Amino acid sequence: MSDLPPMFSARRHWLEYASTTVAVVVSVVSLWVAIGSEDANRKMVAASSWPFLQIMTGNSNAQNRPDLVFNVANAGVGPARVKTFEVFWKGKPYHSSFELMRDCCGYQIPTTTSQTPDGRLSPGQMSSSRVARTVIRAGEEQPFLGYELTPQNAAIWKKFDHARQTDMKYRICYCSVFDECWINTFDFTGDRGPLRVDACPIPKVPYVE
């Protein structure tokens, strides 16, 4: 049985309640700060691994030779896992480089395929590579189509150079290492800006190579 007068006993209970309330408030604030910090850290880590893919095309290569080049470049700060890639000419999707160049420019597959001593395709022959299901590191480029100018293919080369500047469109969907995904569309006017998506849709006509 307490020997304290009623006034002191009530004060003691009040202090106990106040201490409990303060402890609960401190716990709630600490939890809120921890959740906020965790969310901020997660966003910071995601931002530091953000990929950003662009389509880069031109009519000269690294050696300044007249070469039509088509690359996917990662201008972001993290690796990009390419899920799907689409190539269009005048609104029609194409499955391969040959089909595209045949329809737009009258290209025909050579009857023989030869190489230069350094292993490159002979001048005037088309080269192509896969983009979908590849990983492009930050600052790197993945070529997907090339066509060097020669006296024999000048007419086709000029048609294709005109097509890439006026009638071609590209759509690419890619994800970061944290499975955050974006889809971006490009044409001769530039890119539309990456649109965040939950998952990459499967295209009706994927560009293979």
PyMOL commands that set and color helices and strands:
alter all, ss='L'
color gray80, all
select helices_A, chain A and resi 6-47+97-105+154-166
alter helices_A, ss='H'
color red, helices_A
select strands_A, chain A and resi 53-58+67-74+80-89+92-94+126-128+135-136+141-148+168-175+181-187+190-191+195-197
alter strands_A, ss='S'
color yellow, strands_A
deselect
rebuild
show_as cartoon
